[in-house]
């Protein structure tokens, strides 16, 4: 199992691979770093059982969400799409805004224009 999160505002990623090694032991491979950068880190954790590893992955997922990361679903180009939307707040990304008929940037520009017209 592999799960990956991206923080669009900070251009960071975090990835967890939950695998069974050649000896049959369960292992978590954690990796993190900056998008578009070769810098980052990796840590390998041995877990006692498959259930314990799954619990740990869920705890990591909860922590990533709390820190503003958005989980990628594996759809091609999703990472690039998130970076294009970097000006959008994280709660809007979590809500699953799919762009619809208007671009997110156009929508925010229209909102600003409406606010200006209300003030005048």
C-alpha positions in Angstrom: 0.0 0.0 0.0 1.3 3.5 -0.9 -0.2 6.8 0.2 1.1 10.2 -0.7 0.2 13.7 0.6 1.2 17.1 -0.8 1.1 20.5 0.9 0.4 22.9 -2.0 1.3 26.1 -0.1 4.6 24.9 1.2 5.5 22.7 -1.9 6.2 19.7 0.3 5.3 16.0 0.0 5.1 13.1 2.4 4.8 9.4 1.3 4.2 6.2 3.2 4.9 2.7 1.6 3.6 -0.2 3.7 5.3 -3.3 2.4 6.3 -6.8 3.4 10.0 -7.4 3.0 11.7 -10.6 1.7 11.7 -12.2 5.1 7.9 -11.7 5.5 8.2 -8.8 8.1 6.0 -5.8 7.7 7.8 -2.5 7.1 6.8 1.2 6.7 9.0 3.3 4.4 8.5 7.0 5.1 9.8 9.6 2.7 9.4 13.3 2.6 10.8 16.4 0.9 10.2 19.4 -1.3 8.4 19.1 -4.6 10.8 19.8 -7.4 13.8 19.3 -5.2 16.2 16.4 -4.7 16.4 17.1 -1.0 14.4 15.1 1.5 14.6 12.3 3.9 13.6 8.6 4.3 13.1 6.4 7.3 12.3 2.7 7.5 10.2 1.4 10.4 9.7 -2.3 11.3 6.2 -3.0 12.6 5.0 -6.0 14.6 2.0 -7.0 12.4 0.0 -5.9 9.4 -2.8 -4.6 11.7 -0.3 -2.5 13.7 1.2 -1.1 10.4 -2.3 -0.2 9.1 -3.1 1.6 12.4 0.2 3.5 12.1 -0.6 4.5 8.5 -4.0 5.9 9.6 -2.3 7.8 12.4 0.1 9.3 9.9 -2.8 10.2 7.6 -4.6 12.0 10.4 -1.4 14.0 11.3 -0.8 15.0 7.6 -4.4 16.3 7.4 -4.0 18.3 10.6 -0.9 19.9 9.1 -2.6 21.0 5.9 -1.6 18.2 3.6 -3.9 17.0 0.8 -3.9 13.3 0.0 -3.3 12.4 -3.6 -5.6 9.8 -5.1 -3.1 8.5 -7.7 -4.8 10.3 -10.6 -2.2 11.3 -13.3 -1.3 14.9 -13.1 -3.0 15.5 -9.8 0.2 16.8 -8.2 0.7 19.4 -11.0 -3.0 20.4 -10.6 -2.6 21.0 -6.9 0.5 23.2 -7.5 -1.5 25.2 -10.0 -4.1 25.8 -7.4 -1.6 26.8 -4.7 -3.3 30.1 -4.2 -6.5 28.3 -3.1 -6.9 27.6 0.6 -6.5 24.0 1.8 -10.1 23.7 3.0 -11.3 24.5 -0.6 -9.0 21.7 -1.9 -10.3 19.3 0.7 -13.9 20.1 -0.4 -13.0 18.7 -3.8 -13.4 21.8 -6.0 -13.0 20.3 -9.5 -12.8 23.5 -11.4 -16.3 23.1 -12.8 -17.2 25.6 -15.5 -14.9 28.3 -14.3 -11.3 28.4 -13.2 -10.5 28.8 -9.5 -8.5 31.9 -10.2 -11.3 33.5 -12.3 -13.7 32.7 -9.4 -11.5 34.4 -6.8 -11.1 37.4 -9.1 -14.8 37.7 -9.5 -15.2 37.5 -5.7 -12.8 40.4 -5.3 -14.6 42.5 -7.9 -17.9 41.9 -6.2 -16.4 42.9 -2.8 -15.1 46.1 -4.3 -18.4 47.0 -5.9 -20.2 46.5 -2.5 -17.8 48.9 -0.8 -18.4 51.7 -3.4 
